[in-house]
């Protein structure tokens, strides 16, 4: 958290009980909400909070941190499960050879039709499935970083509304 937030402590903040804070957190945490829309939303929210601006803005960050950290954790756990399934699939269709380096050669030979341990239709379907999963993995691996970047950008906007003592800056 210290890498993205230098504002007031969020320890012990219960943000879900405040409907306005919870609504803003839900909106901002959604990746479908463009970051360009986040700044004005945070600005409008800050202006509407009166004397409790610092506390409310800190609660918004606490909510964002909680939600985005949870989302990032879920993605990483999914990646681990996905990777384990890919590894099992690779092991099933490219059994251990005396030398691990020969595995890719064996797979290429099977794809080229020079080696048949499965029916052609089964093998081709398996190759397509494996390759599609591999391509998806490349995209999904970027997701935790994108979540972290979103949290950093939102924290920066929220902090821009606070002065060094934690008070709201107009």
N, C-alpha and C positions, 0 to 999 in steps of 0.2 A: 504494500500500500504506500510506503514511503516514496516509492519511485513515481507515483502519480499524484500524491496529495500532500500539500504542506499546510493545509488549513487547520482549523480546530479539530480536536480529537473526535472520532466518531464512535469511540468505545461506549457501549451502553445505550446508544441511540435507538429508540424504537420508532421507526419511521412509518410502519404500516398502519398505525392507528390514526394518522393524519391523512384524511382522504385526498386533500389537495396535493400533498407530497407524494402519496402513493400513485395518484393518477399521473403526475409528471414523471415519476420514476419509470412507470410502465411505458409511457410514451417514449421517453428518451432511451431506454434500454433496448427497445425494439430496433433491430437492424434495418427494418423497412423505413424508419424515420430518418430522413437525410440529416447529416450533421449540420448542414446549412440552415435547417429549420430549428435545430436545438438552441442556438444562440438566442434568437428572438423569443422562444418559449421560456428559456431560463430568465431572460430579461423581464418579460411580462410577469412571470411568477414572482420574481424578486420585488418588483414595484408594487405588487398587490399585497405584500406581506406586512407592511408597516414596521413596527418596532421589532418584530420577531424575525427579521430578514436573515440575520446570521444563523440563528438556530435552524430556520427552515431550509436555508441553502445547504447547511451542513447535513441536515437530515436527508436532503435530496442526494447528496454525494454518498451518504451511508447506504441508502437504498440502491443506488447504482452500483456501488462496490459489491454489495451482497448479491444482487441479481446477476451482474456480469461475471463475478467470480464463480457463482454456481453454474452459469451457462458454460463458461470456459472449462470448468471441471468435468461437466457432463460430456463435452465434446472430446476432451482428452481421454476419458474413460471409454468412450465409443471408439476412438482411434485405436486404443489398446485392444479392444475386442475385435475390431476389424482386422488389425494386423495379425492377431492370433489365428483368425479364420483364414486369412490369406496364406499364412505360413502352413497351416494344416492342409489347405488345398494344394499348395505347391508340393508339399511332402507326399500327398496322396498320388499325384500324377507325375511326379519326378522323384521316385524313391531314392533313398540314399545310394550313392555310388561310392566306390573306394576313395575317390577324391572329390570333395565338395565342388571344386571348380568345374567338374565335368557335368554337373547338373544343368547349367544353362545350355551346354552343348546338346545334352540329351533332349531337352525341351525343344530346342531349335530343330533337331533332327526329327522329332515326332511331329512338329508343326509342318515340316517340309514333306512329310509322308514317307520318310526313309526308315521310320521305325514304327511299328504298330503294336501297341499293347492294349489299345482300346479300339472300338469301331470308329471309323472315320467321322461319322456324324456326332458321336459322343465326344470324341476328342476335339473336333472343331467347336462344338458348343461350349466345351469346358474352356478352351482357349479364349473364346470371345468373352465369356463370363469373367474369367480371370483378368483379362486385359481391361475390360470395362471397370472392374472393381479397382484395378491399379490406377487407372486414370482418375477415378473418383477420389481415391486416396490423396492424390497430389493436390486436388482442390481443397479437400477437407482439412488437410494438414495446415493450411494457411488460416483456417478459421480461428484458432486460439489467438494468433497474433492480431488478427483483425479485431477481435473482442478487446484485447489489451489496448490497441490503438484507439478504439472507440472510448474506452474508459478514460484514457489519458486526455483525449480531446475534450470530453465532457467535463472532466475535473478542471482543466485549464479554463474553460468558459465560466464555470461556477466560481473558481478562485478569482477570476478577473472582477467579480462583483464584490469581493472582500478586500479590505485594506489589510495592511500588515498586522493589525491588532485583531483582525477577525470581524471588524465592523463592515457594514455594507458601504460600498463606494458607489456614488451616483454616476 
